[in-house]
Amino acid sequence: MNDIVVGKRVLICSAFPYANNFLHLGHMICSHIPADILRRFLVTNGVEVVFLSATDCYGFSNLLTAHGMSKPVREVVDFYRESHLAILKSFQVEYDIFDRTDREEHSEFVNGIFKKLLSKDFIQKRRIKENFCSKERISIPSKYEVCPFCKSKLIEGETEELFLEVNCGKDGLKEWILDGHLNASSIGEALKFSSEDLLLDRSISRTFDYGIKIKGLEKERKIFYVWFEALLGYLSFSHDASFFEEGNVINFFGKDNLYFHSIFFNSLLSMLGFKLPLKMFCSNFLLSKGEKFSKSNNIGLFLKNISSNSSLLESLRAFLFFYNTSSGDRNFEAREFHIFQDQILVEKISNFFFRILSLFYRENQSEKQLDLINNQYSSSIELIKVYEQIVEIKRNYFHLSLEEIPGKIINLFKEANKLVDLLEPWKNKDLKVRDILLFLIINLLNLLQNIFPSSVQNVYSKCLAIRDKFIFPFQIENLDKSIRIFHGRSLRLLEPIKMFERASIVEVEQFLAEISGGMTE
């Protein structure tokens, strides 16, 4: 899977959040932030990307929330959708498409896909037993003992539902899982789901009034199961089947959605004649005191408000990427966020840029051209080592090996600081030392701009007056070639600023209380 996105047009899809509550940090860490960080990197490095998500407007949980609020469900969905969009914007997650599943066009699309699957005999009718509200005659999930809407007694009845023969789409599924298209920590569980005894047919209809109505079965009050129609939103909202025809799709979602994406959705794609996705990123659970973040159960740190502290918001964005749960479930703790802010963002990253730019600013504020060719420092082993690490991290993005990147960035700055200590620019006044370190700074800023978009832009605009935009193309793996490209570029140093400031544990806790409205569990 080397350089698997180079030269391709890619669709990146984040799981659709239900409109039944505020977003919480679990949604951000598994779906939205890593997807946006990948998108920004690919776009900057010349890959054409469409970034897609949507509001999941249907589903039992949305209706239940509206009932509890004594409001029309459309009003509740609109309220939470607007909240989600505002929170995503505050975390600098920028979708090209953020649609909604209650559009009539989506309903038509889903019914069209259903008709196609039906014509290929992939859908069968079966009689099953279900729990019904004795008053409303709607199907109720088995976890309820009484109807959650009217408190009427549940009765067991028999009904005819539509089943998708998931087994018909199994060809190539295990090979896809084992071939590195799913992140490593999820492979074992996905293989279990793909085994013959668990690859069961799945009901795609419900007897209910709220959802996408199945054409021809309106009198029977049949709607599509929310997972069937919502997953088809990836195709519907992209408005471009070529992504799926070529398999140029990348999905981000949480562990509780693993079956529906890696098995159910992939089976659907196979039945429809599409290729399986390039990659699926499945995040493990973010926990609050040992319990998984949950919208339905109101557990976790929910994002109710937008903080005026944009710097800490960007720090939290970075923390949720660096803190990724790919290796297992993890508790979210304010203390760990505070340590990350001070020891990684301030000490290792921000101080690296600030101390070098401060030194050079004090010495020379005039416009300068980088003198890199015939610079004896450009061939130092230490610079070569740092440059190679930058290239390796970029290659990880192109290989879609995101879980390796945070640790490599931390190690990169350890090596970069060693290089500075070796060159001793506070003692060595050779202008070629200055130029080689400015060359390094520009490369590091380019590497980080997808993780810290605002902070990097601030350094560029407020500390470095650069005439033309410096782009570090991935293809320039050779240090000598890169130096020739950057040689002679003009820039002017302005008064330096710090990318990140220290924050006390009290300030961090106050910030988290502000964005959550005090609701942390």
C-alpha positions as CSV (number, residue, x, y, z in Angstrom):
1,M,0.0,0.0,0.0
2,N,2.8,2.4,-0.9
3,D,1.8,6.0,-1.6
4,I,-1.8,4.8,-2.1
5,V,-3.3,8.2,-2.5
6,V,-0.8,9.8,-4.8
7,G,-2.3,10.8,-8.2
8,K,-5.9,10.0,-7.0
9,R,-9.0,11.9,-6.4
10,V,-10.1,10.9,-2.9
11,L,-13.4,11.0,-1.0
12,I,-12.9,11.2,2.8
13,C,-16.0,10.3,4.8
14,S,-16.6,10.9,8.5
15,A,-19.4,9.0,10.3
16,F,-22.7,10.9,10.4
17,P,-23.5,12.1,14.0
18,Y,-27.1,11.6,15.2
19,A,-28.9,14.8,15.9
20,N,-30.0,13.6,19.4
21,N,-27.4,15.4,21.5
22,F,-24.4,17.6,21.4
23,L,-21.1,16.3,19.9
24,H,-18.7,14.9,22.5
25,L,-14.9,14.5,22.4
26,G,-15.4,10.8,21.3
27,H,-16.8,12.0,18.1
28,M,-14.0,14.5,17.5
29,I,-11.2,12.0,18.2
30,C,-12.5,9.2,16.1
31,S,-14.2,10.8,13.1
32,H,-13.8,14.5,12.6
33,I,-10.3,15.7,13.7
34,P,-8.1,12.9,12.2
35,A,-10.1,13.1,9.0
36,D,-9.6,16.8,8.7
37,I,-5.9,16.6,9.5
38,L,-5.5,14.0,6.7
39,R,-7.6,16.1,4.3
40,R,-5.5,19.3,4.9
41,F,-2.3,17.4,4.4
42,L,-3.5,15.8,1.1
43,V,-4.9,19.0,-0.3
44,T,-1.7,20.9,0.6
45,N,0.3,18.2,-1.2
46,G,-1.6,18.2,-4.4
47,V,-4.2,15.5,-3.9
48,E,-7.8,16.4,-4.9
49,V,-10.1,15.6,-1.9
50,V,-13.8,15.8,-1.2
51,F,-14.5,15.8,2.5
52,L,-18.0,14.6,3.4
53,S,-20.2,14.1,6.4
54,A,-23.9,14.7,7.3
55,T,-26.4,15.0,10.0
56,D,-28.1,11.6,10.7
57,C,-31.7,12.9,11.0
58,Y,-33.5,9.7,11.5
59,G,-33.3,6.9,14.0
60,F,-35.1,5.9,17.2
61,S,-32.8,7.9,19.4
62,N,-33.5,11.2,17.6
63,L,-37.3,10.7,18.0
64,L,-36.9,9.7,21.7
65,T,-34.9,12.9,22.4
66,A,-37.5,15.1,20.7
67,H,-40.2,13.3,22.8
68,G,-38.3,14.0,26.0
69,M,-38.0,17.7,25.0
70,S,-41.7,17.9,24.1
71,K,-40.7,19.4,20.7
72,P,-41.2,18.4,17.1
73,V,-38.4,16.1,15.9
74,R,-37.5,18.4,13.0
75,E,-36.9,21.3,15.4
76,V,-34.7,19.2,17.6
77,V,-32.7,17.9,14.6
78,D,-32.2,21.4,13.3
79,F,-31.0,22.6,16.7
80,Y,-28.4,19.9,17.2
81,R,-27.3,20.1,13.5
82,E,-26.5,23.8,14.0
83,S,-24.7,23.1,17.2
84,H,-22.6,20.4,15.5
85,L,-21.7,22.7,12.6
86,A,-20.6,25.5,15.0
87,I,-18.5,23.1,17.1
88,L,-16.8,21.6,14.1
89,K,-16.0,25.1,12.8
90,S,-14.5,26.1,16.2
91,F,-12.2,23.0,15.9
92,Q,-11.3,24.1,12.4
93,V,-12.9,21.0,10.8
94,E,-13.9,22.1,7.3
95,Y,-16.2,19.9,5.3
96,D,-16.8,20.4,1.6
97,I,-20.1,18.7,2.1
98,F,-22.1,18.4,5.3
99,D,-25.5,17.2,4.2
100,R,-28.5,15.8,6.0
101,T,-30.3,12.5,5.6
102,D,-33.9,13.9,5.6
103,R,-33.5,15.4,2.1
104,E,-36.0,14.2,-0.4
105,E,-33.1,13.6,-2.9
106,H,-31.6,11.2,-0.5
107,S,-34.9,9.4,0.0
108,E,-35.1,8.9,-3.8
109,F,-31.6,7.7,-4.0
110,V,-32.0,5.1,-1.2
111,N,-35.2,3.8,-2.8
112,G,-33.4,3.6,-6.1
113,I,-30.6,1.5,-4.6
114,F,-33.2,-0.7,-2.8
115,K,-34.9,-1.3,-6.1
116,K,-31.6,-2.3,-7.7
117,L,-30.7,-4.7,-4.9
118,L,-34.2,-6.2,-5.1
119,S,-33.9,-6.8,-8.8
120,K,-30.6,-8.8,-8.1
121,D,-32.4,-11.0,-5.5
122,F,-30.2,-9.6,-2.7
123,I,-33.2,-8.7,-0.6
124,Q,-35.8,-11.2,0.8
125,K,-38.9,-10.9,2.8
126,R,-39.1,-12.8,6.1
127,R,-41.5,-13.1,9.0
128,I,-40.0,-12.3,12.4
129,K,-41.1,-11.7,15.9
130,E,-40.7,-8.2,17.3
131,N,-41.9,-6.1,20.3
132,F,-44.6,-3.6,19.5
133,C,-46.3,-0.8,21.4
134,S,-49.8,-2.1,22.2
135,K,-51.2,1.4,21.5
136,E,-49.3,2.7,18.5
137,R,-48.4,-0.6,16.8
138,I,-44.8,0.5,16.1
139,S,-41.8,-1.7,16.6
140,I,-39.8,-1.0,19.8
141,P,-36.2,-2.1,20.4
142,S,-35.9,-5.1,22.6
143,K,-34.1,-3.3,25.4
144,Y,-37.3,-1.5,26.5
145,E,-39.9,-3.1,28.7
146,V,-42.6,-0.5,28.0
147,C,-43.1,1.9,25.2
148,P,-40.8,4.9,25.9
149,F,-43.3,7.3,24.2
150,C,-46.6,6.4,25.8
151,K,-45.6,3.9,28.5
152,S,-48.0,1.4,27.1
153,K,-47.3,-2.3,27.6
154,L,-45.2,-4.0,24.9
155,I,-46.6,-7.0,23.1
156,E,-44.8,-9.6,21.0
157,G,-46.1,-9.8,17.5
158,E,-45.1,-11.2,14.1
159,T,-44.3,-9.0,11.2
160,E,-42.8,-9.2,7.7
161,E,-39.5,-7.4,7.2
162,L,-37.0,-7.0,4.4
163,F,-33.6,-8.7,4.8
164,L,-30.3,-7.9,3.0
165,E,-28.4,-11.1,2.3
166,V,-25.1,-9.8,3.6
167,N,-23.3,-13.1,2.8
168,C,-23.8,-12.3,-0.9
169,G,-21.2,-9.5,-0.7
170,K,-18.6,-11.4,1.2
171,D,-16.2,-12.1,-1.7
172,G,-12.9,-10.5,-1.1
173,L,-13.9,-9.2,2.3
174,K,-11.3,-11.1,4.4
175,E,-8.6,-10.3,1.9
176,W,-9.5,-6.6,2.1
177,I,-9.3,-6.8,5.9
178,L,-5.9,-8.6,5.9
179,D,-4.4,-6.4,3.2
180,G,-4.0,-3.4,5.5
181,H,-7.2,-1.5,4.5
182,L,-8.3,-1.4,8.1
183,N,-6.2,-0.1,11.0
184,A,-4.4,-2.8,12.8
185,S,-6.2,-2.7,16.2
186,S,-9.6,-3.4,14.4
187,I,-8.5,-6.3,12.2
188,G,-9.2,-9.1,14.7
189,E,-12.7,-7.9,15.5
190,A,-13.5,-7.4,11.8
191,L,-12.4,-10.9,11.0
192,K,-14.7,-12.3,13.6
193,F,-17.6,-10.4,12.0
194,S,-16.7,-11.8,8.6
195,S,-16.7,-15.4,9.7
196,E,-19.4,-17.6,8.2
197,D,-21.4,-18.0,11.5
198,L,-21.5,-14.3,12.1
199,L,-22.0,-13.1,8.5
200,L,-25.8,-13.1,9.0
201,D,-28.5,-11.5,6.9
202,R,-29.6,-8.1,8.3
203,S,-33.0,-6.6,8.4
204,I,-33.2,-3.3,6.6
205,S,-36.8,-2.3,7.3
206,R,-38.8,-1.3,10.3
207,T,-42.5,-0.8,11.1
208,F,-42.4,2.8,12.1
209,D,-43.5,6.2,11.0
210,Y,-40.3,8.2,11.3
211,G,-37.7,7.6,8.6
212,I,-37.3,7.1,4.9
213,K,-40.5,5.4,3.6
214,I,-40.1,2.4,1.4
215,K,-42.0,3.0,-1.8
216,G,-44.8,0.6,-2.3
217,L,-44.9,-0.3,1.4
218,E,-46.3,2.9,2.8
219,K,-49.6,1.3,3.9
220,E,-47.6,-1.2,6.0
221,R,-45.8,1.8,7.6
222,K,-42.4,0.4,6.5
223,I,-39.3,2.6,6.6
224,F,-35.6,1.8,5.9
225,Y,-33.5,0.8,8.9
226,V,-31.4,3.9,9.7
227,W,-28.0,2.1,9.2
228,F,-29.0,1.1,5.7
229,E,-30.0,4.5,4.5
230,A,-27.4,6.5,6.4
231,L,-24.5,4.5,5.0
232,L,-25.8,5.0,1.5
233,G,-25.4,8.7,2.2
234,Y,-21.7,8.4,1.4
235,L,-22.7,7.6,-2.1
236,S,-25.8,9.8,-2.2
237,F,-24.2,13.0,-0.9
238,S,-20.9,12.7,-2.9
239,H,-22.9,13.0,-6.1
240,D,-20.0,11.1,-7.8
241,A,-20.1,7.3,-8.2
242,S,-16.5,7.3,-9.6
243,F,-15.1,7.5,-6.1
244,F,-16.7,4.1,-5.4
245,E,-16.1,2.7,-8.9
246,E,-12.4,3.3,-8.3
247,G,-12.3,2.5,-4.6
248,N,-10.9,5.9,-3.7
249,V,-12.8,6.2,-0.4
250,I,-11.5,6.7,3.1
251,N,-13.8,6.3,6.1
252,F,-13.4,7.4,9.7
253,F,-15.7,6.1,12.5
254,G,-15.8,4.7,16.1
255,K,-15.5,1.1,17.3
256,D,-19.2,0.7,17.8
257,N,-19.7,1.3,14.1
258,L,-17.1,-1.3,13.0
259,Y,-19.5,-4.0,11.9
260,F,-21.7,-1.6,9.9
261,H,-18.8,-0.1,8.0
262,S,-16.3,-3.0,7.6
263,I,-18.9,-5.7,6.9
264,F,-22.4,-4.3,6.2
265,F,-21.3,-1.3,4.1
266,N,-18.6,-3.2,2.3
267,S,-21.0,-6.0,1.4
268,L,-23.4,-3.4,0.1
269,L,-20.6,-1.9,-2.1
270,S,-19.8,-5.4,-3.5
271,M,-23.4,-6.1,-4.3
272,L,-23.6,-2.8,-6.2
273,G,-20.5,-3.6,-8.2
274,F,-18.2,-1.1,-6.5
275,K,-14.7,-1.5,-5.2
276,L,-14.0,-1.6,-1.4
277,P,-12.5,1.5,0.2
278,L,-8.8,2.4,0.2
279,K,-8.8,2.6,4.0
280,M,-11.1,2.6,7.0
281,F,-10.0,4.1,10.3
282,C,-11.8,2.7,13.3
283,S,-11.1,4.4,16.6
284,N,-11.4,2.7,20.0
285,F,-13.5,4.2,22.7
286,L,-12.7,7.4,24.6
287,L,-13.7,6.8,28.2
288,S,-14.9,8.9,31.1
289,K,-14.0,7.2,34.4
290,G,-13.9,3.8,32.6
291,E,-17.2,4.2,30.8
292,K,-17.3,4.9,27.1
293,F,-18.5,8.3,25.8
294,S,-22.1,7.9,24.8
295,K,-24.6,10.4,23.4
296,S,-27.6,8.2,24.3
297,N,-26.4,7.6,27.9
298,N,-25.1,11.2,28.4
299,I,-21.6,10.1,29.3
300,G,-18.5,12.1,28.4
301,L,-17.4,15.6,27.8
302,F,-20.0,17.2,25.6
303,L,-19.3,20.2,23.4
304,K,-22.1,22.6,24.2
305,N,-20.3,25.9,24.0
306,I,-17.6,27.6,21.8
307,S,-14.7,28.9,23.9
308,S,-13.2,32.3,23.3
309,N,-9.8,30.7,24.0
310,S,-9.0,29.7,20.4
311,S,-5.5,28.7,21.3
312,L,-6.6,26.1,23.8
313,L,-9.2,24.9,21.3
314,E,-6.4,24.3,18.8
315,S,-4.4,22.6,21.6
316,L,-7.3,20.3,22.3
317,R,-7.6,19.5,18.5
318,A,-4.0,18.5,18.5
319,F,-4.3,16.6,21.7
320,L,-7.1,14.5,20.4
321,F,-5.0,13.6,17.3
322,F,-1.8,12.8,19.3
323,Y,-3.8,11.0,22.0
324,N,-5.5,8.8,19.4
325,T,-7.1,5.6,20.7
326,S,-5.9,3.3,17.9
327,S,-4.0,1.1,20.5
328,G,-7.0,0.7,22.8
329,D,-9.7,2.4,24.8
330,R,-8.4,5.3,26.9
331,N,-9.7,7.6,29.6
332,F,-9.9,11.3,28.9
333,E,-8.4,13.3,31.7
334,A,-7.8,17.0,32.1
335,R,-4.5,16.3,33.7
336,E,-3.1,14.5,30.6
337,F,-4.3,17.4,28.4
338,H,-2.5,19.8,30.7
339,I,0.7,17.8,30.5
340,F,0.4,17.7,26.7
341,Q,-0.1,21.4,26.5
342,D,3.0,22.3,28.6
343,Q,5.4,19.5,27.8
344,I,4.7,18.9,24.1
345,L,3.1,22.0,22.6
346,V,5.0,24.6,24.7
347,E,8.3,23.1,25.6
348,K,9.0,21.0,22.5
349,I,7.2,22.7,19.6
350,S,6.4,26.4,20.5
351,N,9.7,27.1,22.2
352,F,11.7,25.6,19.3
353,F,10.3,28.2,16.9
354,F,10.2,31.1,19.4
355,R,13.8,30.9,20.6
356,I,15.3,30.7,17.1
357,L,13.1,33.4,15.6
358,S,13.7,35.7,18.6
359,L,17.4,35.3,18.3
360,F,17.5,36.1,14.6
361,Y,14.9,39.0,14.9
362,R,17.1,40.8,17.4
363,E,20.1,40.5,15.2
364,N,18.7,41.4,11.8
365,Q,15.2,42.6,10.7
366,S,16.0,43.5,7.1
367,E,14.8,41.4,4.2
368,K,17.0,38.5,3.5
369,Q,17.5,35.8,0.9
370,L,18.2,32.2,2.0
371,D,21.8,31.3,1.1
372,L,21.6,27.5,1.1
373,I,23.8,26.3,-1.8
374,N,27.4,25.9,-0.9
375,N,26.3,26.1,2.8
376,Q,28.6,23.7,4.7
377,Y,25.8,23.2,7.3
378,S,23.4,21.8,4.8
379,S,25.3,18.5,4.6
380,S,25.5,18.0,8.4
381,I,24.4,14.5,9.5
382,E,22.1,16.0,12.1
383,L,20.2,18.1,9.4
384,I,20.0,15.1,7.1
385,K,18.5,13.0,10.0
386,V,15.9,15.7,10.7
387,Y,15.0,16.1,7.1
388,E,14.6,12.4,6.6
389,Q,12.2,12.3,9.5
390,I,10.1,15.0,7.9
391,V,9.9,13.0,4.7
392,E,9.1,9.8,6.6
393,I,6.2,11.5,8.4
394,K,4.8,12.8,5.1
395,R,5.1,9.4,3.6
396,N,3.1,8.1,6.6
397,Y,0.3,10.4,5.6
398,F,0.4,9.2,2.0
399,H,0.5,5.6,3.1
400,L,-2.5,6.4,5.4
401,S,-0.5,5.3,8.5
402,L,-1.9,8.0,10.7
403,E,-1.3,6.1,14.0
404,E,2.5,6.4,13.5
405,I,2.6,10.1,13.0
406,P,2.1,11.6,16.6
407,G,5.1,9.8,18.1
408,K,7.3,10.6,15.1
409,I,6.5,14.3,15.4
410,I,7.5,14.3,19.0
411,N,10.8,12.5,18.2
412,L,11.3,14.9,15.2
413,F,11.4,17.9,17.5
414,K,13.8,16.2,19.9
415,E,16.2,15.8,16.9
416,A,15.5,19.3,15.7
417,N,16.4,20.7,19.1
418,K,19.6,18.7,19.1
419,L,20.5,20.2,15.8
420,V,20.0,23.7,17.2
421,D,22.1,22.9,20.3
422,L,24.9,21.6,18.0
423,L,24.9,24.7,15.7
424,E,24.7,27.1,18.7
425,P,23.3,30.1,16.8
426,W,23.5,32.3,19.9
427,K,27.3,31.9,19.6
428,N,27.9,31.1,16.0
429,K,27.0,34.3,14.1
430,D,27.7,32.8,10.7
431,L,24.7,33.9,8.5
432,K,24.7,30.4,6.9
433,V,23.7,29.0,10.3
434,R,20.8,31.4,10.3
435,D,19.7,30.4,6.8
436,I,19.9,26.7,7.4
437,L,17.8,27.0,10.6
438,L,15.2,29.2,8.8
439,F,15.1,26.6,6.1
440,L,14.4,24.0,8.8
441,I,11.7,26.2,10.4
442,I,9.8,26.6,7.1
443,N,9.9,22.9,6.5
444,L,8.6,22.1,10.0
445,L,5.9,24.7,9.8
446,N,4.7,23.2,6.5
447,L,4.6,19.8,8.1
448,L,2.5,21.0,11.0
449,Q,0.0,23.3,9.2
450,N,-2.6,20.6,8.9
451,I,-2.6,19.9,12.6
452,F,-2.2,23.5,13.8
453,P,-3.8,25.6,11.0
454,S,-4.3,28.8,12.9
455,S,-1.0,28.8,14.9
456,V,1.1,28.0,11.9
457,Q,-0.7,30.8,9.9
458,N,0.0,33.2,12.7
459,V,3.7,32.4,12.6
460,Y,3.8,32.9,8.9
461,S,1.9,36.2,8.9
462,K,3.1,37.7,12.1
463,C,6.7,36.4,12.3
464,L,7.8,35.7,8.7
465,A,7.0,38.1,6.0
466,I,7.3,35.7,3.1
467,R,6.9,37.0,-0.4
468,D,5.8,33.7,-2.0
469,K,4.3,30.7,-0.3
470,F,6.8,28.0,0.7
471,I,5.5,24.6,-0.2
472,F,7.4,21.5,0.7
473,P,6.5,19.0,-2.0
474,F,6.5,15.4,-0.8
475,Q,8.2,14.3,-4.0
476,I,11.4,16.2,-3.0
477,E,12.9,13.4,-0.8
478,N,16.4,14.5,-1.6
479,L,17.8,17.2,0.7
480,D,20.0,18.6,-2.0
481,K,17.1,19.1,-4.4
482,S,15.0,20.8,-1.7
483,I,17.8,23.1,-0.8
484,R,18.2,24.2,-4.5
485,I,14.4,25.0,-4.6
486,F,14.5,27.1,-1.4
487,H,17.8,28.8,-2.2
488,G,17.4,32.5,-2.9
489,R,13.8,32.8,-1.5
490,S,13.2,36.1,0.2
491,L,11.8,36.6,3.7
492,R,11.8,39.2,6.4
493,L,11.7,38.4,10.1
494,L,9.0,40.3,12.2
495,E,8.7,40.3,16.0
496,P,8.2,36.7,17.0
497,I,5.1,35.3,18.8
498,K,4.6,32.1,20.7
499,M,2.5,29.4,19.0
500,F,1.3,28.2,22.4
501,E,1.4,29.6,26.0
502,R,1.5,27.7,29.2
503,A,-1.8,27.0,31.0
504,S,-2.2,26.0,34.6
505,I,-4.3,22.9,35.4
506,V,-6.9,25.3,36.8
507,E,-7.1,27.2,33.5
508,V,-7.4,23.9,31.6
509,E,-10.2,22.7,33.8
510,Q,-12.0,26.0,33.4
511,F,-11.6,25.8,29.7
512,L,-13.1,22.3,29.6
513,A,-15.9,23.4,31.9
514,E,-16.6,26.3,29.6
515,I,-16.9,24.2,26.4
516,S,-19.0,21.5,28.1
517,G,-21.2,23.9,30.0
518,G,-20.0,22.1,33.2
519,M,-21.5,18.8,31.9
520,T,-18.5,16.4,32.0
521,E,-20.1,13.1,32.8
